[in-house]
Amino acid sequence: MKRLIPAAIGFIALFGGSTSVNAVEPFIGEIRYFGFNFCPRGWTSAGGQLLPIAQNQALFSLYGTMYGGDGRTTFGLPDLRGRFVLGPGTGPGLSPNRIGQKGGVETITLTQAQLPNHSHEVRVSGNGNKRGVEVNKKGQQGKKIKTSNSGGAQPHSNMPPYQVINACVALVGVYPSRS
């Protein structure tokens, strides 16, 4: 009988009790990524939706109106639909970023000012038919030669390679303490 008790306790710990994943409650407001197409019970999509403060007071106390809402009856969740995540703060040579800030564009059309300095080679033939451009005629100023336009001024993709994963916000869990 004495041998069965430790074995039974071990069996319950391994198979009958909570797994380590289920035993750890998330922090309220925590964002996790899931590889499946839904948010688990107690979680909701990080889709920018507005929530009522009255039913989500703990989460509101953490988020405030950083992600939207009027702060009286509603507050917003982060909207990570189609967005990359960027940490707050400033790094060496980088612009400052604050929590809740949005930025970036999916496509961009470059302007001439955004292109690096460069030149284009123009070849002029001298076959004697006098239809070419006189490049260094004595007594005259130089002539400008313009190349034809290239490109179509169309926007191009501004996105690095990516993998889409479902972002969810914990609505219930442990209230995080500040360290």
N, C-alpha and C positions, 0 to 999 in steps of 0.2 A: 504494500500500500504506500509506503514511504517513497518508493521509486516512481509511482504513478503521479503523485502530486506535482513534482517539478516538471514532468513530461506534459501533464495537462496544462500547467501554467504556460509552458513554452508553446504548446499548440494554440492556446487561446491568444497569446501575444502575436503569434505569426499569422493565424488565419481568422480568428474570431473577433479581434479588436480592430481598432482603426489602423490604417496603414500610416506610415510616416507622412505621406503626402496629404492625407485627409486630416491628420491630427494638427497640422500647422494652419492656423487661421490666417487669412490675409489681413493686411492693414486696410482699414476703411480708406477708400480713395486710391488704393494701389492699382497700377495698370499692369496687366499681364497680357502676353501674346499667346494665343492658342492656335494650334494647327487644324482645328475643326471649324465648321461654319456656324457655330452658335456660341453664346456666352453661357457658362454654367449657372446653375441656380445661385442667387446671391450676387451675381455680376450683371452688368449691362454693357452694351456696346459703347465704345468711346467714339460716339458719332455726333457730338456737339448738341445733343438734345437738352432741352430745359427740364429741370426737375422741380417739384414743389418743395420749398424749404421746410414746410410743416412736417412732411413725411421723411425728410432726409436731413435733420438738423446736424447730426454729427458730421456728415459729409460736407454740408454747407460751411460748417465751422472751419474746415480744412481748405476748401476751394474758394469760398467767398464768391466774388463775381469775376475772378480771373479769366474765366472761359465764357462769360456772358451771363445774362439774366438781369433782373431789375434789383436784386438784393432785398426786396421786400417780400415777394411771394415766390420768386423763382431764382434759380442759379443754373449755370451751364456746366456741362461736362466737356472735357477736351474733345476736339473734333480731329481724330486721326485718320479719317477716311481719305485715302489717296495722299497721305502726307508722310514725310520722314520725320523722325524725332531728333531734336537738337537740344543739347544740354544748356542750361542757363549760365551766364557769366561771360567773362572775357578771357581769351587766350592771347598769347603774344602775337601782336599784329592783326588781331581779329576784332570785329565790331562787337559791342556788348549785346547780349540777348537776355531777355527777362522771361520768367515763367508766364505762359499764356500768350506770348507774342506769336504771330503768324507771319510767314514771308515766303518768298520764292514763287516761281511760275513754272508751269509744265513745258511751255515752249517760249522761245525768244526769237525776235528778229533783230539781228545786229545792225547797228548804224555805222556810218563811215567813221565816226569818232571812236568807236569801240575796236576798230581794226588796228593792228600794229602798223607802224610805218613800213612801207614796202614800195617797190617800183615794178613796172612791167617793161619788158624788152620790146622794142619796136624795130623791125627789120625793114630797111628801105633798099629796094633793088636799084641798081644803076645800069640799066640795060640800054641806055642811049635813046629811048623813045621820048624823052623830055616830059613824060607824064608823071614821073615820080616827084618826090618832094625834094626841093633844093635845100640841103641841110646847112651849108656854111657859105652862102653866097656873100661875096665881099661887099661891104657897105650896108648890109641889112642886118636887122636884129634877128636873133634866132626865132624859129617858128615853133609853135606848140603842135604837137602831134597827139591826138586823142585816140585811145584805143576804144573799141566798142565795149558796151556794157556786158557784163557777165553776171550770172546769178539771177534769181527771180524775186528777191526781196521777200521771200516766204519765210515764215517762222520755222525753226527746226527744234527738234526735241532737246530738252535741257535736263533729261533724267538719266542718272546712271543706271546700270543693271539693278533689278530689284526682284524681290519675292514678296508676294502679298500674304500677310498673316493677319488673323483676326485679333484686334485690340479690344480688351474688355476692362471695365472699371469695377472694383469691388464696392458693392453697396453696403455690405455688412462685414463685420470682422472685428479686429482689435483696433482700438483707437491708438494711433501712434503717439509715443511720447517723444519729446525733444531731448536730444542728448546733450 
